Amino acid sequence: MTLETDWNDTPPPIPAGTPWPETLSREAYEYLQTFGVNAIIPPLRSSDYGTCLSDPFAYYMARRLGVVPAVKWSKALNRGTWMHLRFQHYHRSLADARNRMERALGERLSELSESCKDVGMVGSALGKILEREERDMRSSLAWYEAARSLPCLDGQSFEDVLLSPRWHRMGTEYRLVTSIKTDDRSRPIRCICQPDLLLYNKEDNTVWIVDLKTTAISPKMRLASVPIEFQCEHYMFSVNELLKTGQIQTAFKIPKDATLGGMMHLAIRKPTIEFGMKDRDYTVDMTPLKSGPRKGLPRNTKVYEGEPRFDNYLDRCNQWYHANGDYADKEAEWGEDPPVNISVTKGSLVLDPAINKRYRDRVRLVQHYALCNPYPENFPMSDRVAHMGRFSTYSPFMLSPVGDWPSLIQSEGFTLRRRDDPIPEEVEFDVITEPGSEFEE
């Protein structure tokens, strides 16, 4: 949901009689409300725990108030998003999947164009953003295409594993709604999870969650922490609750006695090679050397020409993942730590009393910030406004009095946009088809 404003170059004037807030308590929030900045109780998502743990103020701004960057970009996050979109089509033919990705790129470029124009970004600045987006998409597509055939589990690629006849593909990106109570006295909190993929194992009558992770580090190292991560717990407890209530069985037409099998995590390492001048067409110069210790032997050097092409980048990515050609030196490294790997967390995790308590304690932390009065003073902010040489997203608000926040939303390129609407109290459990998700009968 986007909260509409009629701001142009400046925010609306402060309504008559509205005092400048001198504290960070109720008066500060009431001041923000005069500009249409209203708080909600958002449903819990897996990413909320990490945010509440490390930066409650960011949770307040993004999830409670809906103040988010109008155009936000991170190479790692953006390319991960494109990889996830390609993963949704793992079961389709290569041509069909590529066509769908091209359509998605066109839609994304149109969306970006509108968002940029809304904040006055046009001309060459807009062109650079659109070019960057296309590069991210095509780079991610090359990574996926190169990784999809790499053996990673008992000699099988991850697509071989997922296309096994034992699986019935239930669908992707479903919004699963649950209602969690942290103890007998607590108020329930609505929760959402959106698994990348749900599978039904026809052989043992179990439901499995599949999650894709792209990583810049060792896949073994990345997957090692999965069993203790909040996302793994949240997804497995949520799906288990929906199986206990029968919602998943009804929605997907699977046997009523189906149980939770577990969660598979697929980790794909992002190549260290970027699309660039090495991806031009080339010929190999085989003329003999005229001097030196290799005199008379062929030069065997590449002579590049023209502009870089993504087909050539795909070839290089294939060599990188499969440790051959120009990247044959990676064979030993990939033998010890393959760039594509899969881990399995059994469904019995949800039966462990200690893990159950840990999960509910973590939910309780998020619930505290979701339900407390939406006053700035209730959301501690870090004393660091920069990290790795860059200002943090909400540093303009951290460094300014609340009275300046409405003007900062406009001048610093933010907008009011909710990721989720509040879920009605009467909705305890649900399986919702989101735009882009696919219901498989």
C-alpha positions in Angstrom: 0.0 0.0 0.0 1.4 3.4 -0.9 0.3 6.4 1.2 -0.5 9.1 -1.2 0.8 12.7 -0.6 0.3 15.9 -2.5 3.9 17.1 -1.8 5.8 18.7 -4.7 9.1 20.4 -3.9 8.2 21.0 -0.3 6.0 19.3 2.3 2.7 20.8 3.2 2.7 23.6 5.8 2.4 22.8 9.4 -1.3 23.0 10.3 -2.1 26.0 12.4 -1.7 25.4 16.2 0.6 22.4 15.7 3.4 22.8 18.2 7.0 21.9 17.3 7.7 18.7 19.2 10.1 19.2 22.0 10.3 15.6 23.1 10.4 12.2 21.4 7.2 11.0 23.1 3.6 11.2 22.2 3.7 14.8 20.9 6.4 13.8 18.4 4.2 11.1 16.9 1.1 13.3 16.9 3.2 15.9 15.0 4.1 13.3 12.4 0.4 12.3 12.0 -0.4 15.8 10.9 1.6 15.0 7.8 0.0 11.6 7.1 2.8 9.7 8.8 0.8 7.0 10.7 2.0 3.9 12.5 0.6 0.4 12.1 1.1 -2.9 13.8 2.8 -4.8 11.0 2.7 -8.6 10.7 5.9 -10.3 11.7 8.3 -11.3 8.9 11.5 -13.3 9.3 13.7 -10.2 8.6 12.1 -8.3 11.5 14.0 -10.2 14.2 17.4 -9.2 12.9 16.3 -5.6 12.5 14.8 -5.4 16.0 17.8 -7.0 17.5 20.4 -4.7 15.9 18.4 -1.5 15.0 15.0 -0.9 16.5 14.9 2.6 15.1 15.1 1.2 11.5 12.2 -1.2 12.3 10.2 1.8 13.5 10.8 3.8 10.4 10.3 1.1 7.8 7.8 -1.3 9.4 5.8 0.9 11.8 5.8 4.2 9.9 6.4 2.9 6.4 9.1 5.5 5.7 11.3 3.9 3.0 13.7 5.0 0.3 11.8 5.7 -2.9 14.6 4.2 -4.9 16.9 2.0 -3.0 19.7 -0.1 -4.5 22.3 -2.6 -3.3 24.1 -4.7 -5.8 24.1 -7.7 -3.5 20.4 -7.5 -2.6 19.3 -6.6 -6.1 21.1 -9.4 -7.8 19.8 -11.8 -5.1 16.3 -10.7 -6.0 16.8 -11.4 -9.7 18.3 -14.8 -8.8 15.2 -15.6 -6.7 12.9 -14.7 -9.6 14.8 -16.9 -12.0 14.7 -19.7 -9.4 10.9 -19.6 -9.4 11.0 -20.9 -13.0 13.4 -23.8 -12.4 10.8 -26.3 -13.6 10.3 -24.5 -17.0 12.1 -24.9 -20.2 15.2 -22.7 -20.6 13.5 -20.7 -23.4 10.3 -20.2 -21.4 12.2 -19.1 -18.3 14.3 -16.6 -20.2 11.2 -15.1 -21.9 9.6 -14.6 -18.5 12.7 -12.9 -17.2 12.7 -10.5 -20.1 9.1 -9.6 -19.4 9.9 -9.1 -15.7 12.9 -6.8 -16.7 10.6 -4.7 -18.9 8.1 -4.3 -16.0 10.8 -3.5 -13.5 12.3 -0.8 -15.8 8.9 0.8 -16.2 8.4 0.7 -12.4 11.8 2.2 -11.8 11.2 5.0 -14.4 8.0 6.0 -12.6 9.7 5.9 -9.1 12.6 8.0 -10.3 10.4 10.6 -12.0 8.4 10.9 -8.8 11.6 12.1 -7.0 12.8 14.3 -9.9 15.4 11.9 -11.3 15.4 12.1 -15.1 17.8 12.3 -18.0 21.2 10.7 -17.6 20.6 9.9 -13.9 17.6 7.9 -14.8 19.4 6.2 -17.7 22.2 5.1 -15.4 19.7 3.5 -13.0 17.9 1.6 -15.7 21.2 0.5 -17.2 22.4 -0.7 -13.8 19.1 -2.7 -13.3 19.5 -4.4 -16.6 23.1 -5.3 -15.8 22.0 -6.8 -12.5 19.3 -8.9 -14.1 21.5 -10.2 -16.9 24.5 -10.9 -14.5 22.2 -12.8 -12.1 20.7 -14.8 -15.0 24.2 -15.8 -16.2 25.1 -16.9 -12.6 21.9 -19.0 -12.4 22.3 -20.6 -15.9 25.9 -21.5 -15.1 25.1 -22.9 -11.6 22.0 -24.9 -12.5 23.9 -27.9 -14.0 26.7 -28.1 -11.4 26.7 -31.3 -9.4 26.1 -30.5 -5.8 24.4 -33.5 -4.1 25.2 -37.1 -4.8 26.4 -36.1 -8.3 23.1 -34.3 -9.0 22.6 -30.6 -9.8 20.1 -28.8 -7.6 17.6 -28.8 -10.5 18.0 -32.6 -10.8 17.2 -32.8 -7.1 14.1 -30.5 -7.3 12.8 -32.2 -10.5 12.9 -35.7 -9.0 9.6 -37.6 -9.6 9.1 -37.9 -5.8 8.3 -34.2 -5.6 5.0 -32.5 -6.3 5.6 -28.8 -6.8 3.1 -26.9 -4.7 4.0 -23.4 -5.7 6.3 -20.4 -5.1 6.1 -17.2 -3.0 2.9 -18.0 -1.2 2.1 -15.7 1.7 1.4 -17.9 4.6 -0.3 -16.3 7.5 -0.1 -17.6 11.1 -1.0 -16.4 14.5 1.6 -16.9 17.2 1.2 -16.6 21.0 4.5 -16.4 22.9 2.9 -17.7 26.1 -0.6 -18.4 27.5 -1.1 -14.8 28.6 0.3 -12.9 25.5 -1.6 -11.3 22.8 -1.3 -13.2 19.5 0.9 -11.6 16.8 0.1 -12.1 13.1 3.0 -13.6 11.2 3.9 -13.9 7.5 6.3 -16.1 5.7 6.8 -16.5 2.0 8.8 -19.5 1.2 10.7 -19.5 -2.1 9.3 -22.9 -2.9 7.0 -25.5 -1.3 7.3 -29.2 -2.3 5.2 -32.2 -1.4 7.0 -35.5 -1.1 4.7 -38.1 -2.5 6.8 -41.0 -1.2 6.5 -40.2 2.6 3.6 -37.7 2.7 5.7 -34.7 3.9 5.8 -31.0 3.0 9.2 -29.4 2.4 10.3 -25.7 2.3 13.0 -24.7 -0.1 15.0 -21.5 0.4 17.6 -20.1 -2.0 20.5 -18.1 -0.7 23.1 -16.3 -2.8 26.3 -15.7 -0.9 29.7 -14.0 -1.4 31.3 -16.3 1.1 31.9 -20.1 1.3 28.5 -21.9 0.8 29.6 -24.3 3.5 30.1 -21.5 5.9 26.9 -19.8 4.9 24.9 -22.9 5.4 26.5 -23.8 8.8 24.4 -21.2 10.6 21.0 -22.0 9.0 19.7 -24.3 11.8 20.0 -21.5 14.4 18.7 -18.6 12.1 15.3 -17.1 12.9 14.2 -17.5 9.3 14.6 -21.2 9.4 12.7 -21.4 12.7 10.0 -19.0 11.6 9.3 -20.8 8.3 9.3 -24.3 9.8 7.1 -23.3 12.8 4.7 -21.4 10.5 4.3 -24.3 8.0 3.9 -26.8 10.8 1.1 -24.7 12.4 -0.7 -24.5 9.0 -0.3 -28.3 8.6 -1.8 -28.8 12.1 -4.8 -26.6 11.3 -5.2 -28.3 7.8 -5.0 -25.0 5.9 -2.1 -26.2 3.7 -3.7 -29.6 3.0 -6.9 -27.9 1.9 -5.2 -25.2 -0.2 -2.9 -27.5 -2.1 -5.2 -30.6 -2.1 -2.7 -33.0 -0.4 -3.6 -35.7 2.1 -5.0 -34.5 5.4 -2.3 -36.4 7.4 0.6 -34.8 5.6 3.4 -33.6 8.0 6.4 -31.3 7.9 9.4 -33.0 6.3 11.9 -30.1 6.8 13.6 -27.3 5.0 16.2 -27.4 2.3 18.6 -24.5 1.8 20.3 -24.0 -1.5 23.4 -21.8 -1.4 24.8 -20.4 -4.6 28.1 -18.6 -4.5 28.2 -15.3 -6.4 31.1 -15.2 -8.9 34.0 -12.9 -8.3 34.0 -12.0 -12.0 32.0 -9.1 -13.3 30.6 -8.4 -16.8 33.1 -6.2 -18.6 35.8 -5.9 -21.3 36.8 -9.5 -21.0 33.3 -10.3 -22.4 34.0 -8.9 -25.9 34.3 -11.2 -28.8 37.9 -12.3 -29.5 40.2 -14.2 -31.8 43.3 -16.1 -30.7 46.6 -14.8 -32.1 48.7 -17.8 -33.0 51.5 -16.1 -34.8 55.0 -17.3 -33.7 57.0 -15.3 -31.1 60.1 -13.8 -32.6 62.3 -13.7 -29.5 62.6 -14.8 -25.9 62.6 -18.3 -24.4 59.4 -19.2 -26.3 60.8 -18.0 -29.7 59.0 -19.8 -32.5 56.1 -20.9 -30.4 52.6 -19.5 -31.0 51.6 -16.4 -29.0 48.2 -18.0 -28.0 46.9 -14.6 -26.8 43.3 -13.3 -27.0 42.7 -10.2 -29.2 39.4 -8.6 -28.2 37.2 -6.4 -30.3 33.7 -4.8 -30.2 31.5 -4.4 -27.2 31.0 -6.8 -24.3 28.2 -9.4 -24.7 26.3 -11.2 -22.0 26.6 -14.5 -23.9 30.3 -14.3 -23.5 29.9 -13.5 -19.8 27.7 -16.6 -19.5 30.6 -18.6 -21.0 33.0 -17.2 -18.4 30.5 -17.9 -15.6 30.3 -21.5 -16.8 34.0 -21.8 -16.6 34.1 -20.2 -13.2 31.5 -22.5 -11.6 32.8 -25.7 -13.3 36.5 -24.8 -12.8 37.6 -25.2 -16.4 39.0 -23.0 -19.1 40.4 -19.7 -17.7 39.4 -20.8 -14.2 40.8 -24.4 -14.1 42.9 -23.3 -11.1 39.7 -23.4 -9.0 39.3 -27.2 -9.3 41.0 -28.0 -6.0 39.1 -25.2 -4.1 35.7 -26.2 -5.5 36.5 -29.8 -4.6 36.7 -28.9 -0.9 34.0 -26.3 -1.0 31.7 -26.4 -4.0 30.2 -23.1 -5.2 26.7 -24.6 -5.1 25.6 -26.6 -2.0 22.5 -27.8 -0.3 21.7 -28.3 3.4 18.8 -30.1 5.0 17.2 -29.3 8.3 14.8 -32.0 9.5 11.2 -31.1 10.5 11.9 -32.6 14.0 13.4 -29.2 14.9 9.9 -27.9 15.8 9.5 -30.7 18.4 12.5 -29.6 20.4 11.4 -27.8 23.5 14.5 -25.7 23.7 14.2 -24.5 20.1 10.5 -23.9 20.6 11.3 -21.6 23.6 14.1 -19.8 21.6 11.7 -19.2 18.7 9.0 -17.7 21.0 11.5 -15.6 22.8 12.7 -14.2 19.5 9.1 -13.5 18.4 8.5 -11.8 21.8 11.2 -9.3 21.0 9.6 -8.4 17.6 6.2 -8.3 19.3 7.4 -5.7 21.8 8.4 -3.3 19.1 5.3 -4.1 17.0 2.9 -3.4 19.8 4.5 -0.6 21.8 3.3 3.0 21.5 4.7 4.4 18.2 6.7 7.1 19.8 10.3 7.7 18.6 11.6 7.4 22.2 10.5 3.7 22.3 12.8 2.6 19.5 16.5 2.9 20.4 18.8 4.1 17.7 22.4 3.2 17.2 25.1 5.8 17.9 26.7 4.9 14.5 25.3 6.8 11.5 27.8 5.2 9.0 29.1 1.8 8.2 31.8 0.7 5.8 32.3 4.3 4.7 28.6 4.9 3.9 25.8 6.7 5.8 23.1 4.3 7.1 19.7 4.5 5.4 18.0 6.4 8.2 21.0 8.7 9.2 19.2 11.9 8.1 16.4 11.2 10.6 18.8 10.1 13.3 20.7 13.4 13.0 17.7 15.7 12.8 14.9 16.7 15.2 11.5 15.1 14.6 10.2 18.4 13.5 12.3 18.2 10.4 11.3 14.6 9.5 8.4 15.4 7.1 10.6 17.7 5.0 13.4 15.0 5.1 11.0 12.4 3.6 10.8 14.6 0.5 14.2 16.1 0.3 16.2 12.9 1.0 14.3 10.7 -1.5 12.0 8.8 0.8 8.4 7.8 0.4 5.6 6.4 2.5 5.0 2.8 1.5 3.9 -0.3 3.4 5.3 -3.7 2.7 2.3 -5.3 4.4 -1.1 -4.1 5.4 -2.2 -5.0 9.0 -3.9 -8.4 9.0 -7.4 -8.4 10.4 -7.8 -9.8 13.9 -10.2 -12.4 12.7 -7.6 -13.9 10.4 -5.6 -16.5 12.4 -4.4 -18.8 9.6 -4.4 -18.4 5.9 -2.7 -19.3 2.6 -2.8 -16.4 0.3 -1.9 -16.3 -3.4 0.2 -13.2 -4.0 0.7 -11.6 -7.4 3.4 -13.6 -9.0 2.9 -16.8 -7.1 1.8 -19.9 -8.9 -0.9 -22.3 -7.7 -0.1 -25.8 -8.9 -3.1 -28.0 -9.0 
